[in-house]
Amino acid sequence: MLSVRSLIAFILRLRRRHFSDSSFVLVISFFVGIFTACAGLLLKWLIAQIEQLLTHGFSVTDANWLYLVYPVVGIFLTMLFIRYIVHDDISHGVTKILFAIARKQSRIKKHNTWSSVVASAITIGFGGSVGAEAPIVLTGSAIGSTLGQVCRMEGKYMMLLVGCGAAGAVAGIFKAPIAGLVFVIEVLMIDLTMTSLLPLLVSSVTAAGLTFAVMGTNPIFEFHLQNAFSVDRIPAYLALGISCGFASLYFTRTMNMLEGMFRRLGGIYRKFFVGAVMLSLLIYLFPSLYGEGYDLITLLLNGTGQEDWNTAMDRSLFYGSDHLLIYLFLIIIFKVFASTATNGGGGCGGIFAPSLFLGCICGFIFCRCWNTYGILGIDISERNFAMLGMCGLMSGVMHAPLTGIFLIAELTGGYALFMPLMIVSVASYLIIKSFEPHSIYAMRLAQRGELLTHHTDRSILTLMSMDSVIQHYDQVLYPDMNLGNVAAQVSNSKNHVFPVVNKQMQFVGAVYLDDIRHLIFRTELYRDFVVSQLMKQPEARLSVNDSMDVVVSVFDRTGAWTLPVIDADGVFVGFIRKSSVLAVYRQVLADFSND
């Protein structure tokens, strides 16, 4: 029986003999699609089994006290799993993918091929108010990255395989192959060329096809069109898009504020206590916050009247009341608290499902208010606007209008409302874009200058690393060394600039060959000058933590050709030459652009 190592060696030999890199990446993308779809199917099955096991006997007419217990148990088990088995942070899955593309040569840790599946299944199955989609996107990208590493693919193909994994994950878990492709372009910001188009399509179609074969071809959410698109409803579509834009802004900023609060709490058990208490209380009061919330979405999309819609308050303290809109409005307010408490307390999940969940409720409330007050004398459909609201929230929160359009159309089969989907999506995106330049996924990386974008120059600088351009020195000068010592070091070096450090190796200045050239051949002066008299201060100093964008900006501002790099304690690390930056830039650009 072949060992794994022998099988890998055989595959590599086969690749070298019969495939070019661009052809072989198509083969890998096919397997990425299969493995990613299997992971998505497994995750959905695990969540459904755990949720069914825990809640099948709950009373419809009364509040259920176990809602206070299950989320706490789920977060605690997930926290222990991550802390003692995974030994790594697996939250913020899409942000981790963006960071891996920008800073890790698209290399994602191998445990992410399975750890997010287990952690999110426990979290969501026990009631965590988050989605399974972001964890499965990280899983898919990790599968693509791992296969790329095993097959020793080059950097640009590694990036592409990470994108294939993400595309396959979205396509498989949502049964939405077009949305999978568009998601990679909009959110992961991988530029679309003929080289990247085919592998992404292969992974998306393969993952969606396998999911169709297992689960059937019906959309995730059943949807029946009530009123087709008409021009007189365009004001309502625009108003809904604007409302979704502001709701997206509330969701984004409140989540950032709450995540900051959890970071300041310190220890994991303190975070767990605060998150668990917050989540369990919210789910006890609003059982619709339990898990992904897809049951409520299905209800709002397919309810036929007030009696149907009132069942949204089943299993809660609100059962039997006539205050459905108040109940739903409170859910909009507190959903972000529940989602952040889930992840902040130690759980694992994403914001895909919360975005769809909130969008559906926003669209429904908007429609009921519009019809109640008879705005413009036009009646609109609750079903249609619940679906359009899903598109608006997703487009706003993720800063991805095309993903929102195609995903909702494929999720619901609502292709007849393509024009309204476009109107709502664009309006929502324009509103939040005017307040927040980056999506909830990208803003953390953008603040650190680590975000890969469609701006080619910035993307190239993001892909470059400081280590690739720093020139390290084995020998240094000290302030009390005489000119004779300097001449001896210069004679054995090809450098034109020499660092001067103190006894703690902290940088204090530099000696430039051009400044001492007229002295080093006069041996009678060797004892008359010391380094402290010969050194100069450079035009600027760079930090080892600076991004390449900052490095280039400093070179442009100062006009310098060589600048020192120091660490946080002022210790000398090396020099960066402008010529080295330009050489590496050109190489990365060639790799990045080569089709």
Protein Blocks (a to p, Z undefined) as FASTA:
>chain_A
ZZfklmmmmmmmmmmmmpcfklmmmmmmmmmmmmmmmmmmmmmmmmmmmmmmmmmmpcfk
bccfklmmmmmmmmmmmmmmmmmmnopafehkllmmmmmmmmnoopacfklmmmmmmmmm
mmmmnopacdfklmmmmmmmmmmmmmmmmnopafklmmmmmmmmmmmmmmmmnopaklmm
mmmmmmnopacdfklmmmmmmmmmmmmmmmmmmnopadfbdcddfbdcdfklmmmmmmmm
mmmmmmmmmmmmmmmmmmmmmmmnopaklmmmmmmmmmmmmmmmmmmlgojllmmmmmmm
mpgbfklmmmmmgoiakgoiaclmlmmmmmmmmmmmmmmmmmmnopacdfklmmmmmmmm
mmmmmmmmmmmnopghiacdfklmmmmmmmmmmmmmnopaklmmmmmmmmnopmmlmmmm
mmmmmmmmmmmmmmmmbdfklmmmmmnopaccfblklmmmmmpcfklmpccdfbdcdfkb
cfklmmmmmmmpcbfbdcdddfkopafbdcdfklmmmmmmmmklmmmpcfklmpccdfbd
cdfkbcfklmmmmmmmnopabdcdddfkopafbdcdfklmmmmmmmmmmmmmmZZ
